[in-house]
Amino acid sequence: MGKDRLNKQGAKVRLRISGLSKSYDVKNGILKAVDNINFEVYDNEFLVILGPGQCGKSVLLNMIAGLEEPTTGTIELDGKKINGSDPRIGMVFQKIALMPWKTVMQNTEIGPKFRGINKRTRREKAQMYIDLVGLNGFEDSYPSQLSGGMKQRVGIARAYANDPEILLMDEPFGALDAQTRYAMEEEVAKIWQKEKRTIIFVTNNIEEACYLGDRIILFSESPARIKELYVDDLPKPRDIVSQKFLELRTIISENTDLAI
């Protein structure tokens, strides 16, 4: 563990964020949400963005997803600048907007359906991810019949079924109770071990960051700036009561601007 030098020998850089800033025009002038962010994301990496609430983490993720336009700076995917949304980048939001009139299967297959993939192929893929998130047997259930954690599982399966090369996750477990949150963290860690997909995961929970991340980028309070980068090389699955885990959590906690 230690400070990352923004270099990882032998690892392919998938995403490069350079000089990224975002400002908004407000009543009293200009509000800066993100200020000169620079980092790289490596192939098959689980990267965690950690910071206080309302510091600008989600704004950064929205810019990467193409939902908001940067004020300054560039985003490069595989060495080429991207503007706006890119089908290679998918997103899981904190509030999973499942279609209430559609079943688990229908919600999961919706991305491939919109892309014109035939029913048999898209259902096979959707079934694979429904199984992967532990919802086998619930294919014909509607969102109103599911718990909060199960709805989150559908959202994750739906994102994976769309086959993104990079998956953005914006505090996906923030609204869940503690027990369900721990279960979902374990589930996401297991899915990542099987899929090895590049993930950028936003959270304000230090323990969650330490449990999931290969690297952790610590943001300042608003406007978001990078305070520190940590390499979390603890073996997975991680023991949250081990001495090294607790040491890393303490180091990060002591370096945060606000209690998170």
Steps between C-alpha positions, in 0.01 A plus 500: 500500500611855444472804283445426132731667249231501230700231326455126501768314312361254252136606542306635205350846549133490396385844610700820543354806675701817434441843652131432551300782661132585526344833596140618509351845461304578817323806639803636681759420234683179410483177699795268440411136564809320362844659480781374276465125546768275346521120523515180298288187519659166418357201317297268727558730798254562781560869566319673786433875517456589868398835643258695719138540399430771244871543421466444124552123466175445313566801277829339395326170428229676301767663283666164434158354412429788263205627706672834566749694291834599660579869529865421430707187451481179301389139539680239291393140452769273359703805403222678310309803625130440559225760506162417645376148570683196372339153475815347647427674831203390713365634827322376812327775698417516871130513414434207271231611255346165418192501282224391739289340226785278384628180660855437619579334167343782297683767698831318466476446123387852414839631384568217253135524386541868411815410307300258286647177634268207433286370786674167549849650515410787730306273736791259524729788594246647743455158663874466545515826696180431692666177615824684573331748737312222678147561368440166335131418545391865507501555123121550487478718813414869483694776684216543752560139607872554568694630799733800469805278472337285234413809296864604517597156374268545201660838430846344504388210279342749258822701479712189439256365239561815297862381479691819592877487503510746791231499768434809712325448835373811679450418870281204403454378858459834676125459557521144635501390863837395644443124478380514138784736413763255629335219304499708180866597545588131522287428195663773289847382607412145391358618166810708433723198575308300238461774238820705552328800345641850553295671772498854638308496826398817687435493875519710816554189714866439594451136597321430172786662308760290683299182448448540125776710348828409332577871526320771691498863388420726794322825410498822699183677602339712227632590252630149444877475480717192537650492850668160483515175307531172689584155372294237682688176440337296777403152377138446394254413647600746770478462874354825634629434853858415402775729629609615154143577395440705814832681454409605145155612610653710778760660270231604253261616771763728651566658159141589415374858505170411666359204685379251238 
